[in-house]
Amino acid sequence: MRHPLSIIATALLLTSCATPTPQPDTPPTPTVYQPLPQGATIEKPGDKPATEPSTAPLLGSLRPDSRSPAERVPHIVERGRLIVGVDQSQNLLSFRDPTSGQLHGFEVDIAREIARDVFGDPNKIEFRYIDSSNWVLALEKNHIDVAMRTISITRNRQDQVFFSTPYFTGNTRMLVDKSSHIITLDDVDGHPICVTDTSTGAAHARARAPHSDLVVVKSSADCLITLQQNQAKAVITDDTILSGMAAQDPSTTIVGESLNKEHYGIAIAKSGRRHPTDGLIRQINATLERIFTDGTWQHSFDTWFGDYLPYQSPPALNYRKETAQ
C-alpha cells in the first residue's frame, strides 16, 4: 500500500503539470445609459437664432390706488381663494416639502402675503403647477390668477402679459461641478449646456456659447439631473435658481460673471373683456409695497438666500405714467 503522503504528492505533481482550462474573458461593464429628463430635447447649434433678450426700456406697472380688495378684485374675493401658478420644484423658491407635502420658498411667501392682504388670511390660496411652456396659456385660459416662477420681465413678454412691479433682481450665471475646472462661459463653449425652455438663460447660451448643444428642459430642477448625469457640463440660469441647486448638491458651485440682470415680475393676463385684471395688478403692487417697507421681504430673503447670495434689498418700484381719471 502506498503511503498517503506519496499519493498527495503525486496528485499535486499532476495538477501542476496539467494544462489550465482557459477562462472566458470577463466582458467590460457596459456604460449605463441615462435617459434625459421627461420632455427634454437636444437643440443643436444654429437650430434657433442666437438673439439675446431685448434691452429696450421696460414698461412700468400700475400704481396701487385707494380702493379696497373687494373693490379691486371682487371676483377673487367672491371665489374665496387666490389661484397662483408656481413651479413647485424650484428649491428655495417654490418647492414641496417631502415630509409635510406643503409648499415653501421665497415666492410662496410672497404669494401668501398677497392672499393675506386680499382675505386677511395667507392660507386662502390654491397653488397650481405651471412650467416654462404653459404659464402664458394658463393665464389666458383663466386657469390661474397670477404666475410666479422667476419670470423675467422682458419687452417681448410684456407684449403677451402684464407684470407687477419687480419683486426680485437675479443675475444670470452658471452652475458646474466643482471638479470641472470651468470658470467662464468660454470654458464651456462646445460642451452641452442645460437651459429651460423659452428662458432668458437659453437666449444667452445661444448667443454666447454658439458651439454648444443645448439640453432644453421644462423645469429648472431637471437641469440639476442632467448635470449630475454628465449630460450637461453647465447650467445657465438665474443665481436664485442656481442657489437652490447648490443647496441640494454640495458638489456643485456657482461660477462666472453675471451675464445679465433679471428683474422678476408677477405675471397677470392682459386686461380686457375676458380678463379684468387692472385691479389685480394694483392689489399685488400694494402688497409688494407693504412687504418692501415693513421688513417682510427682507426676512424672507434672509431665510431662503442668506447663505447663498450677497445681501440684497428690495428692487426699485417701476410704475408707468397714467392719465388722471
Secondary structure, 3 states (H helix, E strand, C coil): CCCHHHHHHHHHHHHHHCCCCCCCCCCCCCCCCCCCCCCCEEECCCCCCCCCCCCCCCCCECCCCCCCHHHHCHHHHHHCCEEEEECCEECCCEEECCCCCCEECHHHHHHHHHHHHHHCCCCCEEEEECCCCCHHHHHHCCCCCEECCCCECCHHHHCCEEECCCCEEEEEEEEEEHHHCCCCHHHHCCCCEEEECCCHHHHHHHHHCCCCCEEEECCHHHHHHHHHCCCCCEEEEEHHHHHHHHHHCCCEEEEEEEEEEEEECCEEECCCCCCCCHHHHHHHHHHHHHHHHCCHHHHHHHHHHCCCCCCCCCCCCCECCCCCC
